[in-house]
Every structure is written in C-alpha cells, then in structure tokens.
C-alpha cells in the first residue's frame, strides 16, 4: 500500500507540474505594484531598490538558527542580570533594616521576620492570581513537554511575567530557595515567545520539530546564564530534561549558553561588580599539591554519605507534600487560605535563623552567596596547633561562637538547613532546590575537611614536606556530590569547576559525584522525577538499572487485548458503537473480524466525520430529491425548482442568484456541499405536489420550523418571486427510520485520512526495548501484532503501570497477567508454527482465526 501510494503521488506531482508549465507558457512574471510604482520611480530609485533588497536579505537571515540563539542568549542574560540586581537589592534592604534597629532586639526580630513573610506572601498571591503554572521549579514540566506532551499555559507570556516577578520576590526574601530550575523554565518561555514573535517573518518558526530543538537549547541557556557555566549548563540540561538527546542540538546549546554567560558576566563588569570576567565563586586552592593521595578515601566517604543524604532529601520533600494532601482537614483549610501556608513556613524559618536568637549557632545572618564564599575559603578554621588560632574576619565572623566551636556550628547548620530547604521548596512560589542543596553539600564537605584538618594538623604526608589539608576543597567536593545525588546528574562536577574557576580537585569531585549517584539512584528517584509523580504528569518513568527481570517481561504480558477496532467492511452502525464504547484517539483498521490483519489506523475525529457526513441534513435532503425524481418518472427542468439552504442562523437571508447549471450533474456531486441553483424566475405546478408529498401534515400552516436543523425546501409559486419554506419536510419518525437505513450501509473510507503505517510492536518485544522505543520516538501508544494480526495495544498508561507496579528494586513484584518468564534461548512454540500455517492457508482462500490454537498436526517445530 505504501509503495502504491508513493508511486501515485509522484505521478500526480509530475502531471501537475507539467500542467502548470503549460498554463504559464512564456509570459514574463508580472512585477509587483509596490516594486514598480514605489521603488523604481524618481531620483532615489536605486537607493530604494537597494534598501528593499537589504530588507529582504535581513528578513531571510532571521530564519537562521544563530540569529534566534543570539537573541535568546541576549534576552536571558539581561533577564538574569536584572533579577540578580533586584534580588541583591532586596537582601541588602533586609540587612539595612536589621542593622538600623540594633538598639532594640524586638524591633530587629519584627523586621527580620516581617520582611521575608511579606515578600513570600506577595510572591505566592501574585503567582496564584496571574499564572498558577509558574509555581515550582519548572524542570519537571519541561521534561514532560520535551517528551512530546502539550501542557497548556506553561510557555505563555503571562506565565513568564509571573515566574520572573515571583522568583525575584521569593529569592529576595532570603529563604533557602534556588533559581536554577526556574531559570530553565524562564529560558524555555523566552524561546517559545521569540518563536511566536519571529513567526511574523517566516513560517519556519511555527514548525513543531524546530520548536522542540529550540526548547532543548533554551534549557541549556537557563543553566548557563544562571551560574555563568555554559559547559556545565549544556550537560546538565541534557541529563535533566532529555531521555535521548539529538546531537544536532549540541552546537545550539553550546552557542546560546556561551553567548548568554558571556553577556551576563560582561554586564557584571559594566556595573562595576567585577574587574574582569571571572568565576562567580572564585577559589585559590593550592595547585602544586592540592591533595594527598591518601585523602581519596575521605572524598569517597563524602560521596557515599551525600548519596544517602540526597535520597533522604527527596524522600522528605515528597513525604511533606503527601502529608499535606492526605490530611483532608488541613488540606481543605489551606485550600481556602492559600497564603497562610507560605506565610507560616516563612515565619518559622525566619524565626529560627534570627541572628541574636538560634541563628547565632548556624550563621543565620549570611545569605546563600555569602555562605558559599565562606565555605569555599581555602584557610582552615579549626585549631591546627597549640598557639595557632585562626582569625575570623569579615563575613567569616558568623561561623564563630564564643560558647561553641566551628564543628558544632557546621553540624547545626547542616541539620537545620536540611529540613528547612525540604520544607521551603514545597511553598507554592516559583523556586528551585539546586542552590539550597548545593550549600548544604558544601557545608557537609567543609565539616569533613575541618575534621581531617583537626585529625592531621600537619597533613598526610610520607616525606619531609608538609602540606596541610585544604578544607575548602572538601566543601567543593561535598557541594557537587549532594547536588548530583538529588538531581541524579554527573554534570554538577563541571558546574562546580566553572563556578570556582579551578579544576585542581577534578578527580575527587568525579569520584564523589559518581558514588553519590550510584547510592541515590538505587534508593530514590531524582527530585524532578519525584515531583512528576506527585503532580501526576504524563511522563514515562525511567527503568531502574541492574534489574535483569525487565528483559523477561514482554509486551504480551502488559498489553490490553480487548480493544475496539474498525473493519474494512463495517457498517456505519459499527462506527457509532465504537465511538460510544471507547475513548481511544486512534482506532485500528483491520481487514475483517476473522483475519484481524492490521491495515492502518484512523483517528477518532475522522470516524466521527464519516458518521456525521452519512447522517447529515444535506444528505437527507438529497435522498428526498432523488425520491421525488424517481416518483415523477422524468427529469425536472432546472427552472422548475430551487433548493435553498436555510439553517437556524441564516434562514432570514435572501437567496443569492447563481449560474444556470444542469440538474443531473449537480445531483451527482458529493452531497456534503449544497449544489448551485438558478434563480427562481419561472413557475411550475410541481411545487404544489412536492409540498403535499414532503409534508407529514398537509394542512399545517406554512411556518418555518426552526427547531429542525436540516435545510428547508422553498417552493416558487406563481406571481412575484417569493420563496416559501416548507414547514416540515420530514417528520421525526421518518428521520429516525431514514437514519436507521443509513446506519445499515457499508462505510466508504475513500474520503477518510487513514495512516497506513501505524507504529507496531510484536508481542515478544521486551519491556526494556518497548520503553526505549517509546522514549526515543515520543510515542503514546503502539499496536501489538502477531504475524500481521492485531492482538492488542500498549500505551503509556500500561507501560507506566508495568514499570512502577510490576518492577521494584528486587525485580518483578507482582507477576503480570499471562506472564511467563521464558528462557532467552527457547525455541518457538507450537502455536507460532500453527499461526504461520494458518496464514498460508488464508492465502489459499481460507479464513484465518483470530487466536491460534495451541495444537498442531505436525511435530516438526524448528527454532527461529
């Protein structure tokens, strides 16, 4: 079928091109009036023509990818710099209020607590009113969109405004929230809005495949302009948002992310924030001997502990959300008072971080940026000798307490920030979790580094040289490990290198990140996958690694066998029953109910169009006309009767005169459109007979029945050209009888759009391969066939249930229906051989049953 279709299409294209060439002939192309009159007359004609050519050239170049990527990078750099400036201003205002009220502790507490509460409440209220889709990270939604699912209102300008303003207020409050995830969403919205704007210059921006490619590049831009880390941003976006990444998008992501990060740092230099383009958290670790080889076990311990910590963070975050949803009383109360929960959480966290209070034990007055600067410091805070005391200067003063040492401060900071961040990320405001987790990991690494420095004050060495331990390097390792464990990514190591500007600890960072991922992936899903499960987004979960049982589960074990289908020789009544009995968007088209040979698929809308066309009022009117012609026994002249379409909305409009055409060709046309009719200028007595024939009640008054949606039949009478619509061309019982007759006719598929090659899977396809195919191609369903016969269908729903319900960390939890775990080297069964023989018998004009019998007449089973 496909070969015949392509051959016919090619022949038609050649014939059409030859016909167009014959019509054009040798006539020159007429010039546009604007070119002729506006640009080629007057003294400045050459300049105008040149300007027109330059304009066309620029518009043509707008379609190039690099122009779009430059605009995307420039816009995101400006947005990122403006948001950072506004966030820094808000944080500085909080410090100014806190410092100006140092004479009264109560007023300090009121200012310290009220300021973030007001900002968070405003952010939650503004986002909820303008665009609730802007709440949260945005990366789970982008994963779903790049999977091929359309999420409404997630990439609109309204959501963009809500995300930018809400995120600025949320981060300006000083809460333990991040901006990396929301920036991915913001960049994606910028790309979608730019595509919509540039579509005015050319239609290529409306291509769906192109938009997906640009969204993939936008995800890289979001991370790149957030941390000024283009390489890590591209790799992070690939790991987080893509199951399978197209290599052709690789240069797009690097180009746009590099340009965005460059402009972002240039703006910082222009604003006198930096002297030159440097890393955001530049470190000065020792390069000649950064770490001793014997320190690698300590780095490995950081990685393993971070893996458990990352899994615990994801688990705690999910349990908080589930607890709030399961408590019906609390949930109902919070649904009515939507701003109470964020205000209450902010009040609790602000109270615990109040510097004169409990915040003095956890460096509560430091912002996230100041905290990272101090944790990455390359000096050792703990005592290294008897008279060797570290002098805390500047912002490092926050880590010193007269009644406790630095170890107690770090432990309290890690424990408090851990549950605070897990709780704060559940607030319904635009926020991410990468930066809080990054800071917690840096604190944990700093704790291990300070402990190592205290245990080995002279360093671990084997010769006479003394190289003291650098705790800042441990902080870098911990930050990369914990953030990688929570997000299930390895690219956090590259982000750390670009943030610090040094790669001296590249080996410890990679070891810790890989170990943290190995532990976290075996315990919990990533934070983004956990949010996808909580929100129940239509996304296909990942298969766990290390489970060999998923290769033994096959499609026939999880597919739906009882599905509705359409046969090639079915009746319209069958179509009606199929539409009423199933909600499938694509229905399989088979040859017959006996053979079940899959011929293609037809959309539900096409089936509905076929059914409505068969039962349309126009077709009913055509049937009446043909009935009248057959009863009269002769052809009616073209001037004897005129048919006018008079619906409920246009019944009062006057009739439009049309050209005279023979009645016979008009009757042979497709009944979906009404035929053209001549003006009613002549008279005939046939109209009176038609009136008495079509009406169920001839004594009824000639008033138009508007409740009947089908066309009325006006009859020209002697005298002035005035049309009188028939009162009731067909009574309701006659309509039902006519519809029953139409439903018993065979379906004509010649006008329907049929997909001759729907995606198919054989029943022996493994679950692993099915998951790979669905993820790679972005499928939502596939038909299952056996030797060309339709035996079932598998969709995302069944595949998701098989992965989440049937597979666990130990393999198959519940044995699927009809599942049999076979040996991979087993030969084909006797049923397969019987089915093959039955298929051969069908070609010998025999019917092939739908299900093969388990037995056979011969015993010569041969392996495939």
CORNOR-V742166 format. One record per helix or strand of 3 or more residues. SS is the DSSP state (hx for helix, st for strand). FROM is the first residue (numbers start at 0). LEN is the number of residues. Records with the same first field share a line. If there is no record, write none. Layout:
BEGIN
SS = FROM-LEN + FROM-LEN
END
This chain:
BEGIN
hx = 1-23 + 32-7 + 44-18 + 64-36 + 104-26 + 131-3 + 138-8 + 156-16 + 179-19 + 202-4 + 207-20 + 229-12 + 246-24 + 292-34 + 327-9 + 337-15 + 357-4 + 367-8 + 393-6 + 405-19 + 433-22 + 470-17 + 491-9 + 505-18 + 526-9 + 547-4 + 554-4 + 571-10 + 603-11 + 616-16 + 662-5 + 685-9 + 731-12 + 748-3 + 766-11 + 795-11 + 829-14
st = 564-3 + 585-5 + 596-7 + 759-3 + 780-6 + 788-7
END
